Structures are given as structure tokens and as C-alpha cells.
Amino acid sequence: MSVRENALSIFALGGINEIGKNMYVVEYGDDLVIIDCGGKFADESLLGVDLIIPDFTYLQENRNKIRGLVVTHGHEDHIGGIPYFLKKLNVPVYATRFTLGLIELKLKEHKILRESTLVQIDSNSELDFGEIKVNFFKTSHSIPDCLGIVFNTPEGKVVHTGDFKFDLTPVNDQHSDIHKMAEIGNEGVVMLISESTNAERPGFTPSEQEVGGHIEKAFMGAKGKIIISTFASNVNRVQQIVHAALKTNRRIALLGRSMVNVVAVARERGYLDIPDWMLIDTKEINNIPNERIVILCTGSQGEPLAALSRLSRNSYRDVKVYPGDTVIFAASPIPGNEKDVSKIVDNLFQLGAHVIYGSSTITGMHVSGHGYQEDLKLMLTLMKPKYFIPIHGEYRMLHLHRQLAEAVGVEKGNTFIIKNGDVVDIKNSEARQTRNIPSGDVYVDGLGDDEIGDIVLRDRKQLSEEGMLVIVITINKSDGKLVSPPDSISRGFVYAKNAEELINNVNQVVVSTIGNFKEANVHGMRKAVRKEVGKYLDQQTKKKPMILPIIIAI
Amino acid sequence: MSVRENALSIFALGGINEIGKNMYVVEYGDDLVIIDCGGKFADESLLGVDLIIPDFTYLQENRNKIRGLVVTHGHEDHIGGIPYFLKKLNVPVYATRFTLGLIELKLKEHKILRESTLVQIDSNSELDFGEIKVNFFKTSHSIPDCLGIVFNTPEGKVVHTGDFKFDLTPVNDQHSDIHKMAEIGNEGVVMLISESTNAERPGFTPSEQEVGGHIEKAFMGAKGKIIISTFASNVNRVQQIVHAALKTNRRIALLGRSMVNVVAVARERGYLDIPDWMLIDTKEINNIPNERIVILCTGSQGEPLAALSRLSRNSYRDVKVYPGDTVIFAASPIPGNEKDVSKIVDNLFQLGAHVIYGSSTITGMHVSGHGYQEDLKLMLTLMKPKYFIPIHGEYRMLHLHRQLAEAVGVEKGNTFIIKNGDVVDIKNSEARQTRNIPSGDVYVDGLGDDEIGDIVLRDRKQLSEEGMLVIVITINKSDGKLVSPPDSISRGFVYAKNAEELINNVNQVVVSTIGNFKEANVHGMRKAVRKEVGKYLDQQTKKKPMILPIIIAI
């Protein structure tokens, strides 16, 4: 049989050269295990695209091998693609109690919760997937209940770290299993797959507890209402906010759909302790003195539709920002979001609020959930892998992570900087990267399950930058002569008032172009009109609108 | 006559609640002086817009009063609008020798240099504009030859700072006239108009010389070619790069149009000292050992068409990046540009280069040209103004600048936080803000002088996010019955392959909508088709493409 039969194969369907849509695969013989299935938010250049998910082609073609989808933790870039994936391939999903809670919210929204198979695991679980046996270790991150994964295969142990930092004083007992990691490393690891998000940052990641101290200090000094915004999924930070509210005798109102949903999941499942009496409805806010209130809300990244942005525009009926209120951004802006955040800060200052915002090195209101260089080196040191694949990062992060690996003893040449779709095969303990499988971005639009194609996006780009011109041409089907003067309609191209002369000239170009034909050659006319009008507009306006000649032969 | 006759009026046509398109006006009776005329780069949400300039309506309506346009310095956000302005109002332009050089480049490009009136001034010039007498003081900034402006009016002195920092050890003798400023302050200033860019940052701005030290150190350690990118207009930083190249025995090649142009202007006019023998053509690069070469290029902000981006994609024939080359970003990314810069860093690492990038607090490769909080307080202290208008900043910066002013003695209530178009009138030494004049954003597209309207932009936005559907309907003009089945063409909306059924259904909706009409009511049919098809598509796809029914009655 072929070489593949007894090779161990490892690859990414997403997560390499990007932050987002993480999806990794470990495959041996007829057994295939998937790690995570994330989404990625589209930037503005992808017009009208709401979410990007991995290309599932390879998995659809190998559906009989799939043993399960194992999820490391509940962040969007690790679970956001799951509903779309399960609609195509209904495989069992393995995740911890909190992570499952967040996945269930998604599946409910997509109305596929009932038919999905969800299996609750914890760090002591052992899964038997044929030739691949799986066990786990706990990691610390900016969301509860995170796992690293060990794949025990005939070629040895493959370790996938998930997202992690080493937080020695975590909140809510979210400790890393450092001893277990050390043991795994001692047993021998053939391949480490480790995240690279903060490979550019020197030192160790600060502990989540440091944020708690700063929150408490700000709460102590605040006079009016406190409005504090953070990631809903950062339950441990929410817990620290609750503690600060307790100490300063304030009650808490939740604002924003994901804050309400995630807090409910976290409380139900025992990851967050908020006494019932502390929680108030937003309608009660005006019955309670300002200095007794904390509003805990979404929107720390400046998302225009989230609660904090709406508050800054005073668009809630029951909740207003008054002069003297304190607004705290308990999260740093992710690169790309600074402008949206700044706009909100401007609005809040205009409402007279005291705003705590900006670099976390000054405010202390944020620490990262991803390990810095020393955390990454500690993981590499604990695992002592023979081979290494840095994942979960853009190229420069992977590049720098390789340097870190070599600094702590991974042999030069044993680190594979791969692309999505590149396969690393391990056979007889030797790893090689020589082949790849299909991978790519799939665009998802709106609530629908529709995928958007490249052609649609290319058209949108042209339409958005240059606009369009529809030219209606009615010809006689017997001789191809014009029946009536052509009519041109432009959108997104030129001012109607300035355009009159231009459009008249376009119609002249059409008349003379059509006049060259001796018969009703609709296809040829369409091509000729597009070419001649395009040339004319380029000369006159330096613009290239989409030209749509519509030829009706009667 | 009216109150205005002997009031001193001050307002902004751009530059407030934004960074960009700076334009300010000082007016007394029949004399009006303009300060700067900047452009602002459009962000991605303004589809296909290349530049934003101020609305000149008020100036066009008061053209007879205009005595001149005085320019503080040569940055884009202070001179970028000048060609568009002069095409509408050909008024004399007053600027220093270096600033004029940059303005001339622009006027040449727009082919209006010959008919423009350019007057060279320096910090000792005195201009007599009727009731307004103007003199100047030198400031330090990130471009040579900057001016602050004093307007001596019947109501007293109005001081406009231009952009500034206090650099006590500047490069190339670009000192601030601190003694002159002190003197002006002692004579009494009724109104200070001061820039606010760095009002959020505590402390003093570091000196430009600090960057020189870091550049020199990096040059000393570099093995292969050095590629260094900075703002072309930061001539003093370029001078420091030249010094470092001299010390390390390297010759310099210039790459990028604006680098070539600005260096030429700066050398011709005596602001930059590069011995002729040091400059090499890019074609000679391959004849000289790598370790003897510096490539000085544009593109430090990640601009996709600039030299550094092209180098990172290896798209020059004569200039390549080889493993072992050093690439230095000698400029911090402006907020919003981080992603483009990161992409270039990724590519450069892939080419094997050593890259010095990231926060200037770590690399030391950038200092700001705008004064921090202590610089701003020093200016306020020197000028001791009665009234104060913070300009050149977004709202939070203006807000914090007011706090700084109050901290150094400006009376509470005497700071005016205005909007573009708000007029501050001073009469009998009392300032009030009660009225405003027309102001706004004017969009400029491509090379043309065309302005783009809001409707065009709104159409582009819909086209870009939802796409469009053209429906061709041919009816009998006597009874309004369909002559042939309707035909629908979509662009940017749905996949052709997925769309067949949807489009068939749309055509059905059209058939039944048209069937309701008893006569050829083209206007009514168009409206009805748009409504019914819109409703159907919203139900089926949750999308709202632009629908263009084209009805041909034959």
C-alpha cells in the first residue's frame, strides 16, 4: 500500500498566517481527529462579508475517517465555524462544560442543537479514537476551562497546546496542569503544536489578578455610575468586577446580548459567582442612586452595534451616561479597532464622563491571555519536543516562535513553519513536509448559510470604488438597427447633475458603435459597447465603472 | 451697521474633531487671512474616495475679503488641499522656502504653478493685511522650516502655533524661537490657537536626536544591505540617516517617488546635506557590495503602492531583499496602518531579512513631531493667553488640552472647544461663540477635480455590501402586457450557480406584479417591481441588493 497508510499526518485548515479560524487535524491511517473549528471576522476590504470559516473540502472527502471534533476552548476563533461545519458533517463534538455552554448558544441560534452530538469532557477524560488515544491537560487563558490536548499515536505523542499563558495566580482557580505537562514531556513528545500570538513580546504575561487590583482602585475612586466594558467570555475578569462591586457596595446591571448570555451560562455552570440580589434589571437603574450602580457591558472593542457604543450615543431609553459617571475600558483595543474605540471615547467625554481608556501599560485594565516569549519558552521546555510546529499567528510570530524554540533546544531544521493546507507527515519518527491538501477562506454572509464567491466579491469591489453604468439598447432583430436612442443609468459613478453631458456623449458612443453592425449580433454588440464606452470613460474621467449593456432585440 | 463690522472672528474650516484638512481663518472687518489648506486621507468606509478637503463655500462667498493664504508648514494635512483651493480662488500663498518647495511640487502636478502667486517668507517677515498685521516665530516639528503666526489686530494679538514640539537639541538647527515667544506673551495675547495632537500623552516629547543614536547603532551592527524607510518630509531624520551612512561607509540609493522629490527639494534649498558622491542610482546597486549600501525609501506606513511594500513583494527588477539584509522602520505606524505594516514585516521575514519594527519605545526609531502635555503647557505658559482654542485633534484631545490650559492658568470658561464652522467673535476684548458658517467634507476622486456627492457614496455602499439586480422588462406600450419573459442580471449579489432558482422566482414575482397592471404605466410598474422583488429577496436571503427595474415599452 501507499506511504500514507502508516504515516502520522498533521495539518492546519486555518490559523496559520492569520489570527482566526483555527482548525487543525491529526490523522493516522483511517482515524482523523479535528481540533477546533473557528471563525474569523472579515475586515472592511471584504465587502459585506460577515464571517470567514475554513474550507472543509478535505474533511468532506474523508468524512468516514473523522472520529470527532475536539475543542480546546470557547473563543470565537476556535468555535465560530462549528455551526457551519456541523451542517455539513454531523460529527460528535468534545468539549469541557463551559466551552459546551457557549457552543450550545451557537447551535441554538442556528437551530441545530437537537440533532448535534455534544460530549462533555474534562482534563481527566481519555478518548479512544482507534489508533489515536487522546488525553488532556489544563491551561490558563482568558476564558475558563481551557485544554491542551495529547494525541497518543503509533508514532508517539503529539501535543497541541490550545491557547495558553502561565498564570501562577489565576482567578477562580483556573490553574495550568504544570506537573502533568512536565510528566508528558518526560514521557517523550514527538511533536509540539503551540500557539504564537505573543511571540513578539518579551517577558512573561502578567497575571489576571493584576487587573483586579486596578479595577478595585478605580471603583473606590468613582463618584457616579460606573460603566465597565470587557469581553463577555473573560469570566474571570467579570468575577473580579463583581468582587470590586461588592466591596464598594454597588449592584450590577448587564447590558448587551452576549454579556447577558455568557454570564447566564457561566453562572449556571458554576464558573461565576454573582449573588442574585446584586443583579438588577436595566429598568431599575433610575430607581437606585448612581453611586450604587455598575453597568457591565459589551463593546470594549468599539463595535458600533454593541452596548458601549450605543451608550456613548445615548441611544438607550433607560440607561444614560451623565456627567460625573466613570467609564472603564477593561480590555485593550485589538489592532484595527483603535479608531472605533477612539470615537466612543470622544462621545463619552462629550457627555461629561470620566473615561479610563488607552494603553493597558498606563491603565492596568488589561492583561493578555496569550503567553509572552518566556511563557512560550516554558511550554517548549516542559514538552521537550523533537519536532515543533508554531501555529496561531501571522508569519512574523511563527518566525519568532521558531527562534524561541531553537533557543531552548529544539534542533535547527526540526521546526516546520507551514501554511494552511501544508501536511507534515511523520513516519518511523522522521517528519517531512512535502504535500498539501485543499484549504482556504470561505466567506459567510448575514444570517444565511450562503457562501459568497470570489466573483461576487470582485464585483462588489468594482461597484464600490467605481460604480456602474447600465446601458439599455433596443435594436431591431432583423437588421440590428437601433429602434430608439440608447438610455444609460449610472449608480455610484458620477453626480447626476454633472453627468448629463457625459451620459449624452456615452449614448453617442453607443449609437456609433451599434451603427457599425450590419445585423443583430447581440453578443458582439455587447462586447463592442463595453469596450468603446469603457475606453471613452477612462479617457474622460479616469474611472472604470462596471458597464452593463443590456441589448433587447425586438 | 451690524455687530460683525468691528468684531474679530476666528474659525476653522477643517482640523477640529479630526486629524487632517487643517484650515483656519482670522477675519476682521473687510480683511480675511487663511491659515493652511490641508487634505485628509479617506478611510476605507469612503468607497473610492482618494482625498477629503475642506468646504470652501464661505471663502468663495467672501472672496473679496481674502488677503492671502499663510502656510505654517509643508505636511499634507496643511497643504494637501491647496491645488484644489487655488483652482477656485487664486489668492497669494505665503510660506517659507522649504514649504514653498513642497507646494510647488503639488502645483506642478496639477499644472497650475505658472498662474499661482507664491510669496516666500521667513520668521522675520512682516505682512500687512489692512487691519491685520502678521508676523511669525519659528517652531520645531518633524519637517523643516515651520512657523507659528501672530495676528496683530485691533482686538489684540491672536497666536496660531502651527504644529510644534519643543526640541532643545534639534537636528539641522531647527530651533524654536523661545525668546520671541516669551516676548509675544509679555506683550499680551488675547487668543491662543494651539495644536492638540499629543494632548493624551504625559511628559515632554523626546528630541529628534535620540532617533539618530538608534539609527547609528543599528547601522553599526548591520551585515548586508540596509533598507530604511521613513517619511520623506522628515528631512532631519533623513539627515541623520545620511550621517549614519557616512560613518559606516555606505552609499545611498533613494527609492520611491516622494523620497526622490522631497530629497531633491531639500538639497536644492539647503535643508539637507548629502555629498553627491554618496548618492547612487538604483541600477548601480548590484555593482556595489551589499554592506556598502543603504536604500532610503518610502512606505513606512505600509502603503501598498509605496517602495517598501513593493520591496517586500520583490517586485523591483534591480533591487531585491536578500537573507541577511536589515530593514528598519524609522517611523511608528499611525493608528489604522498597523495591519498594512504587519503584512510587510511578514513578507520581509519570509525573504530572510532582519527587521527592526514595532513600538518606538522598544526600537527607539521614532519620536513624535507633536508636543506632549508638557510641551503644550509650556506654549500656554509662554503665551499667557486670555482666551484659548485647542485645534488639530479629535474631541478627546481638545478636551484634555483644555484641562492642561486650565492647569497653567487659563480661566475656566475662557477655552472654546469649537467644531469646524463654529465662529468665535471677539469684540471689546470679550469672546463669544454664537454663530457658525458652512463647513464640511468635500470628497475628491482620482486625479480628476471632480467632487463626489453623498448620493454616489451611498449607492456605492449599498452596491458594495449587497450588490445589485438589474431586471429587464419589455412590455407592450398599448396594454402593458409583457412582450417576453423578464430577464434579471445580478452583480455582487449571489453566486450565479446558486442563484438560478432564486432568479427564476424573482422573474415569477415580476410576471405577477406586471400582470396586475391594466396599462403601460412605466413609472408605477417600476415602483411595484422594486417593492415586490425587494420584499421577496429580503424574505429569502435577508439581503437588500440595489434593484434596478428597466422597463421598455415597445
Interface residues (C-beta under 8 A of the other chain):
Chain A: N17 D43 E44 S45 L47 G48 E200 P335 G336 E338 K339 S342 V345 D346 N347 F349 Q350 V355 G358 E394 Y395 R396 H399 D445 G446 L447 G448 D450 E451 I452 G453 I455 V456 L457 D459 R460 K461 L463 S464 E465 E466 G467 M468 V470 V472 T474 V483 I489 R491 G492 F493 V494 Y495 A496 N498 T541 K542 K543 M546 L548 I550 I552 I554
Chain B: N17 D43 E44 S45 L47 G48 E200 P335 G336 E338 K339 S342 V345 D346 N347 F349 Q350 V355 G358 E394 Y395 R396 H399 D445 G446 L447 G448 D450 E451 I452 G453 I455 V456 L457 D459 R460 K461 L463 S464 E465 E466 G467 M468 V470 V472 T474 V483 I489 R491 G492 F493 V494 Y495 A496 N498 T541 K542 K543 M546 L548 I550 I552 I554
